[in-house]
C-alpha cells in the first residue's frame, strides 16, 4: 500500500506537469466562455458540448499518449520487477484521468452557472448516468489506442486523427442542426455522438433515449475487451 500511495503521488505530479492536462481543461472552458457570452440563459446545448469536448480530449489524447509513452520507455516492464505491478500504474492513471475530467467538468459548471448564468439541469441522476457511460466508452477507445500504438507519438497522432472526425460527427464542431442529415445520423452511432446526444437530452430535463445509453454500454464492453486482449506491457 505504501508503494501504491507513492506511485499515486508521483503520477499526480507528472500529470500536473503535463501540458496536455492543462490543454484538456482550458480548451473546453475557452469554448464555453467564448460562446457562452452570447448564449441564452435557458440554453441546453452549449454546456453538454463543452463537457463532451473534455471527455474526448482526455480519453482520446491524454490517456493513450501517457500509457503508450510509458510502454515505449520501458517503465511498464521495469515495474513488473518491483512490488508495484504494471496493472497498478494502469489503475492509478485511469483514476487520475477521471479526477482531471471531474475537475474540468466542475470548472465548466462553476463558470456556466455562477458567471454566465447558463441553465443547469434540475435532475442530476440522468446527467451522472450519461456522463459515466460516455466517459467509460471514450476511455475504452483511449485504452485501445494505447494497446495498439507502438509509442507515445503514434498514440498522440491516432488520438488526434480520431478526435476531429468524431467531434464533427458528434456535433461538437458544427451544430447538429446545421449538419447534413445523413452525417448527423451517422454521428448518433459514434461513441462521442451518442454521449453528446444522451447528455443533451438529460440536460434538457428529458429521460435519455435508450439507444445512446445502450450504444455507450456496448462500446465500453466490446472495446475494453479488445483493448485488454491486445494490450502489451512491453
BATIVO-264906 format. One record per residue (C-alpha): chain; residue in three letters; x, y, z. Coordinates in nm, 3 decimals, always signed. Layout:
N
{'A' 'ALA' {X Y Z}},
...
//
This chain:
234
{'A' 'UNK' {+0.000 +0.000 +0.000}},
{'A' 'UNK' {+0.292 +0.235 +0.072}},
{'A' 'UNK' {+0.435 +0.170 -0.274}},
{'A' 'UNK' {+0.095 +0.226 -0.434}},
{'A' 'UNK' {+0.049 +0.554 -0.244}},
{'A' 'UNK' {+0.393 +0.672 -0.352}},
{'A' 'UNK' {+0.316 +0.576 -0.712}},
{'A' 'UNK' {-0.007 +0.777 -0.696}},
{'A' 'UNK' {+0.180 +1.080 -0.562}},
{'A' 'UNK' {+0.445 +1.061 -0.834}},
{'A' 'UNK' {+0.189 +1.013 -1.111}},
{'A' 'UNK' {-0.014 +1.306 -0.981}},
{'A' 'UNK' {+0.289 +1.535 -1.000}},
{'A' 'UNK' {+0.371 +1.414 -1.351}},
{'A' 'UNK' {+0.013 +1.466 -1.466}},
{'A' 'UNK' {+0.008 +1.822 -1.330}},
{'A' 'UNK' {+0.331 +1.897 -1.519}},
{'A' 'UNK' {+0.195 +1.752 -1.844}},
{'A' 'UNK' {+0.094 +2.035 -2.084}},
{'A' 'UNK' {-0.180 +1.814 -2.225}},
{'A' 'UNK' {-0.355 +1.821 -1.887}},
{'A' 'UNK' {-0.382 +2.198 -1.899}},
{'A' 'UNK' {-0.497 +2.189 -2.261}},
{'A' 'UNK' {-0.768 +1.933 -2.182}},
{'A' 'UNK' {-0.907 +2.162 -1.912}},
{'A' 'UNK' {-0.867 +2.501 -2.081}},
{'A' 'UNK' {-0.994 +2.423 -2.433}},
{'A' 'UNK' {-1.348 +2.326 -2.319}},
{'A' 'UNK' {-1.351 +2.621 -2.079}},
{'A' 'UNK' {-1.240 +2.861 -2.355}},
{'A' 'UNK' {-1.512 +2.719 -2.580}},
{'A' 'UNK' {-1.769 +2.774 -2.306}},
{'A' 'UNK' {-1.665 +3.132 -2.231}},
{'A' 'UNK' {-1.642 +3.242 -2.595}},
{'A' 'UNK' {-1.981 +3.109 -2.697}},
{'A' 'UNK' {-2.149 +3.141 -2.358}},
{'A' 'UNK' {-2.135 +3.519 -2.362}},
{'A' 'UNK' {-2.392 +3.528 -2.644}},
{'A' 'UNK' {-2.590 +3.218 -2.544}},
{'A' 'UNK' {-2.942 +3.243 -2.398}},
{'A' 'UNK' {-2.964 +3.163 -2.028}},
{'A' 'UNK' {-3.200 +2.870 -2.093}},
{'A' 'UNK' {-2.963 +2.705 -2.341}},
{'A' 'UNK' {-2.927 +2.328 -2.301}},
{'A' 'UNK' {-2.674 +2.267 -2.580}},
{'A' 'UNK' {-2.353 +2.458 -2.506}},
{'A' 'UNK' {-2.252 +2.309 -2.172}},
{'A' 'UNK' {-2.309 +1.944 -2.276}},
{'A' 'UNK' {-2.093 +2.016 -2.582}},
{'A' 'UNK' {-1.816 +2.154 -2.361}},
{'A' 'UNK' {-1.832 +1.853 -2.132}},
{'A' 'UNK' {-1.818 +1.616 -2.431}},
{'A' 'UNK' {-1.513 +1.801 -2.565}},
{'A' 'UNK' {-1.334 +1.748 -2.233}},
{'A' 'UNK' {-1.414 +1.377 -2.229}},
{'A' 'UNK' {-1.296 +1.340 -2.588}},
{'A' 'UNK' {-0.967 +1.522 -2.531}},
{'A' 'UNK' {-0.877 +1.328 -2.217}},
{'A' 'UNK' {-0.998 +0.990 -2.344}},
{'A' 'UNK' {-0.857 +1.006 -2.697}},
{'A' 'UNK' {-0.545 +1.215 -2.643}},
{'A' 'UNK' {-0.410 +1.234 -2.290}},
{'A' 'UNK' {-0.479 +0.880 -2.165}},
{'A' 'UNK' {-0.342 +0.679 -2.461}},
{'A' 'UNK' {-0.042 +0.908 -2.513}},
{'A' 'UNK' {+0.064 +0.867 -2.150}},
{'A' 'UNK' {+0.026 +0.488 -2.139}},
{'A' 'UNK' {+0.189 +0.425 -2.477}},
{'A' 'UNK' {+0.477 +0.652 -2.377}},
{'A' 'UNK' {+0.531 +0.455 -2.057}},
{'A' 'UNK' {+0.546 +0.130 -2.250}},
{'A' 'UNK' {+0.784 +0.283 -2.507}},
{'A' 'UNK' {+1.027 +0.394 -2.235}},
{'A' 'UNK' {+1.018 +0.053 -2.065}},
{'A' 'UNK' {+0.854 +0.182 -1.749}},
{'A' 'UNK' {+0.583 -0.083 -1.750}},
{'A' 'UNK' {+0.840 -0.359 -1.796}},
{'A' 'UNK' {+1.060 -0.231 -1.512}},
{'A' 'UNK' {+0.762 -0.205 -1.278}},
{'A' 'UNK' {+0.700 -0.576 -1.321}},
{'A' 'UNK' {+1.019 -0.642 -1.117}},
{'A' 'UNK' {+0.904 -0.424 -0.824}},
{'A' 'UNK' {+0.627 -0.460 -0.563}},
{'A' 'UNK' {+0.424 -0.217 -0.776}},
{'A' 'UNK' {+0.275 -0.421 -1.058}},
{'A' 'UNK' {+0.220 -0.261 -1.402}},
{'A' 'UNK' {-0.154 -0.306 -1.353}},
{'A' 'UNK' {-0.135 -0.069 -1.057}},
{'A' 'UNK' {+0.005 +0.202 -1.282}},
{'A' 'UNK' {-0.281 +0.148 -1.525}},
{'A' 'UNK' {-0.536 +0.175 -1.242}},
{'A' 'UNK' {-0.371 +0.488 -1.100}},
{'A' 'UNK' {-0.363 +0.651 -1.443}},
{'A' 'UNK' {-0.731 +0.580 -1.502}},
{'A' 'UNK' {-0.817 +0.723 -1.161}},
{'A' 'UNK' {-0.611 +1.038 -1.215}},
{'A' 'UNK' {-0.758 +1.096 -1.560}},
{'A' 'UNK' {-1.105 +1.065 -1.406}},
{'A' 'UNK' {-1.009 +1.319 -1.138}},
{'A' 'UNK' {-0.880 +1.554 -1.409}},
{'A' 'UNK' {-1.204 +1.514 -1.601}},
{'A' 'UNK' {-1.405 +1.581 -1.284}},
{'A' 'UNK' {-1.202 +1.898 -1.226}},
{'A' 'UNK' {-1.259 +2.015 -1.585}},
{'A' 'UNK' {-1.632 +1.947 -1.553}},
{'A' 'UNK' {-1.660 +2.121 -1.216}},
{'A' 'UNK' {-1.481 +2.426 -1.356}},
{'A' 'UNK' {-1.719 +2.443 -1.652}},
{'A' 'UNK' {-2.023 +2.406 -1.426}},
{'A' 'UNK' {-1.897 +2.679 -1.195}},
{'A' 'UNK' {-1.833 +2.924 -1.478}},
{'A' 'UNK' {-2.156 +2.838 -1.661}},
{'A' 'UNK' {-2.384 +2.857 -1.360}},
{'A' 'UNK' {-2.207 +3.117 -1.148}},
{'A' 'UNK' {-2.067 +3.356 -1.408}},
{'A' 'UNK' {-2.259 +3.311 -1.733}},
{'A' 'UNK' {-2.591 +3.217 -1.574}},
{'A' 'UNK' {-2.645 +2.928 -1.816}},
{'A' 'UNK' {-2.915 +2.670 -1.742}},
{'A' 'UNK' {-2.813 +2.381 -1.517}},
{'A' 'UNK' {-3.022 +2.063 -1.503}},
{'A' 'UNK' {-3.272 +2.017 -1.224}},
{'A' 'UNK' {-3.227 +1.638 -1.218}},
{'A' 'UNK' {-2.870 +1.529 -1.161}},
{'A' 'UNK' {-2.910 +1.150 -1.176}},
{'A' 'UNK' {-2.973 +1.116 -1.555}},
{'A' 'UNK' {-2.680 +1.351 -1.622}},
{'A' 'UNK' {-2.449 +1.147 -1.397}},
{'A' 'UNK' {-2.560 +0.822 -1.564}},
{'A' 'UNK' {-2.493 +0.950 -1.916}},
{'A' 'UNK' {-2.160 +1.103 -1.809}},
{'A' 'UNK' {-2.049 +0.774 -1.653}},
{'A' 'UNK' {-2.138 +0.572 -1.963}},
{'A' 'UNK' {-1.990 +0.830 -2.202}},
{'A' 'UNK' {-1.666 +0.854 -2.006}},
{'A' 'UNK' {-1.635 +0.476 -1.989}},
{'A' 'UNK' {-1.686 +0.444 -2.365}},
{'A' 'UNK' {-1.433 +0.716 -2.454}},
{'A' 'UNK' {-1.175 +0.583 -2.208}},
{'A' 'UNK' {-1.222 +0.237 -2.362}},
{'A' 'UNK' {-1.133 +0.384 -2.702}},
{'A' 'UNK' {-0.830 +0.552 -2.545}},
{'A' 'UNK' {-0.714 +0.224 -2.392}},
{'A' 'UNK' {-0.748 +0.055 -2.732}},
{'A' 'UNK' {-0.529 +0.325 -2.887}},
{'A' 'UNK' {-0.274 +0.273 -2.609}},
{'A' 'UNK' {-0.286 -0.103 -2.667}},
{'A' 'UNK' {-0.221 -0.078 -3.042}},
{'A' 'UNK' {+0.009 +0.224 -3.073}},
{'A' 'UNK' {+0.381 +0.134 -3.082}},
{'A' 'UNK' {+0.486 +0.452 -2.898}},
{'A' 'UNK' {+0.360 +0.774 -2.744}},
{'A' 'UNK' {+0.396 +0.977 -3.062}},
{'A' 'UNK' {+0.188 +0.728 -3.258}},
{'A' 'UNK' {-0.078 +0.724 -2.985}},
{'A' 'UNK' {-0.087 +1.104 -2.997}},
{'A' 'UNK' {-0.134 +1.101 -3.375}},
{'A' 'UNK' {-0.400 +0.831 -3.371}},
{'A' 'UNK' {-0.590 +1.011 -3.096}},
{'A' 'UNK' {-0.590 +1.341 -3.287}},
{'A' 'UNK' {-0.692 +1.170 -3.611}},
{'A' 'UNK' {-0.984 +1.003 -3.433}},
{'A' 'UNK' {-1.088 +1.305 -3.228}},
{'A' 'UNK' {-1.163 +1.553 -3.503}},
{'A' 'UNK' {-1.385 +1.329 -3.721}},
{'A' 'UNK' {-1.565 +1.201 -3.412}},
{'A' 'UNK' {-1.608 +1.555 -3.278}},
{'A' 'UNK' {-1.751 +1.673 -3.611}},
{'A' 'UNK' {-1.992 +1.380 -3.643}},
{'A' 'UNK' {-2.097 +1.430 -3.280}},
{'A' 'UNK' {-2.190 +1.792 -3.349}},
{'A' 'UNK' {-1.911 +1.943 -3.137}},
{'A' 'UNK' {-1.754 +2.142 -3.422}},
{'A' 'UNK' {-2.068 +2.228 -3.616}},
{'A' 'UNK' {-2.414 +2.221 -3.455}},
{'A' 'UNK' {-2.612 +1.910 -3.544}},
{'A' 'UNK' {-2.894 +2.123 -3.686}},
{'A' 'UNK' {-2.655 +2.267 -3.947}},
{'A' 'UNK' {-2.504 +1.932 -4.049}},
{'A' 'UNK' {-2.620 +1.721 -4.345}},
{'A' 'UNK' {-2.890 +1.486 -4.218}},
{'A' 'UNK' {-2.704 +1.167 -4.315}},
{'A' 'UNK' {-2.385 +1.276 -4.133}},
{'A' 'UNK' {-2.582 +1.380 -3.826}},
{'A' 'UNK' {-2.750 +1.039 -3.824}},
{'A' 'UNK' {-2.416 +0.860 -3.853}},
{'A' 'UNK' {-2.281 +1.071 -3.569}},
{'A' 'UNK' {-2.551 +0.946 -3.335}},
{'A' 'UNK' {-2.398 +0.597 -3.356}},
{'A' 'UNK' {-2.043 +0.704 -3.268}},
{'A' 'UNK' {-1.930 +0.692 -2.902}},
{'A' 'UNK' {-1.887 +1.068 -2.877}},
{'A' 'UNK' {-2.208 +1.135 -3.068}},
{'A' 'UNK' {-2.414 +0.901 -2.851}},
{'A' 'UNK' {-2.266 +1.067 -2.543}},
{'A' 'UNK' {-2.344 +1.418 -2.665}},
{'A' 'UNK' {-2.699 +1.323 -2.764}},
{'A' 'UNK' {-2.777 +1.147 -2.435}},
{'A' 'UNK' {-2.624 +1.429 -2.233}},
{'A' 'UNK' {-2.825 +1.692 -2.422}},
{'A' 'UNK' {-3.148 +1.505 -2.350}},
{'A' 'UNK' {-3.063 +1.468 -1.981}},
{'A' 'UNK' {-2.964 +1.834 -1.961}},
{'A' 'UNK' {-3.299 +1.934 -2.109}},
{'A' 'UNK' {-3.483 +1.751 -1.833}},
{'A' 'UNK' {-3.588 +1.462 -2.057}},
{'A' 'UNK' {-3.530 +1.096 -1.987}},
{'A' 'UNK' {-3.242 +0.997 -2.218}},
{'A' 'UNK' {-3.340 +0.769 -2.504}},
{'A' 'UNK' {-3.242 +0.407 -2.457}},
{'A' 'UNK' {-3.044 +0.388 -2.783}},
{'A' 'UNK' {-2.750 +0.615 -2.686}},
{'A' 'UNK' {-2.724 +0.450 -2.345}},
{'A' 'UNK' {-2.717 +0.102 -2.497}},
{'A' 'UNK' {-2.464 +0.212 -2.758}},
{'A' 'UNK' {-2.233 +0.355 -2.493}},
{'A' 'UNK' {-2.259 +0.040 -2.281}},
{'A' 'UNK' {-2.187 -0.184 -2.581}},
{'A' 'UNK' {-1.893 +0.030 -2.692}},
{'A' 'UNK' {-1.750 +0.015 -2.338}},
{'A' 'UNK' {-1.774 -0.362 -2.304}},
{'A' 'UNK' {-1.661 -0.457 -2.656}},
{'A' 'UNK' {-1.377 -0.207 -2.695}},
{'A' 'UNK' {-1.248 -0.268 -2.341}},
{'A' 'UNK' {-1.237 -0.642 -2.411}},
{'A' 'UNK' {-1.041 -0.586 -2.734}},
{'A' 'UNK' {-0.805 -0.342 -2.561}},
{'A' 'UNK' {-0.739 -0.589 -2.278}},
{'A' 'UNK' {-0.666 -0.865 -2.527}},
{'A' 'UNK' {-0.429 -0.650 -2.734}},
{'A' 'UNK' {-0.256 -0.458 -2.454}},
{'A' 'UNK' {+0.118 -0.515 -2.424}},
{'A' 'UNK' {+0.324 -0.423 -2.118}},
{'A' 'UNK' {+0.646 -0.404 -2.318}},
//
